[in-house]
Amino acid sequence: VDKAGNQIMIGNDRPMKQTVGVDRTAAIEAAKHEMKAMQQELVRNKGEEKAVKDASYKAKKLWNEAQKAHHKVASNIKKMESLLDELKAEAETSEEVPTIDTSEYENDIEEAEASVQNLKEREAKIVQEIESLQPGVEEQKRQLDETSARNKKILDDMDKVDAKLEDIVKGQARRQELVDKVRAKVEQVEG
């Protein structure tokens, strides 16, 4: 009602935006699908990382066994060499020149040296295998970190969308409440 007693109606100049009825389920489903795919990729990457770690563990175990065998053979070589030196020294110091057959010991030394050489070759192969597996482990770790960061961003984005949607619904409820109050006043004024 204006000053002259005429009834007037004031309308809102800008059109209302339809936000409550907008279907966002497709976007939410797509985000859930992507998150599920990333979780599957994460599980696959963890499996690959476990396989690489297992292979690395086996290689280290073989390395340790080869080291033990190497030390044992090296120790035997030293013992045989010292025994051979003792026998040679004993033979030189004795008045008689005994004929000691050291060929048996020399054969043992040659066999031990061959074993040491074999162990060194195995050691080199194991070290090379460990080094060849290292880039794969680093790549798997990088992919795992990347997937984790992507999943965190998706969850953060979904939280933001949920908060926005909640704000929109609350705003719509407030607007509906105001419309109901204005209708009540209009009906009261008309009635």
Disulfide bonds with the S-S distance in Angstrom:
none
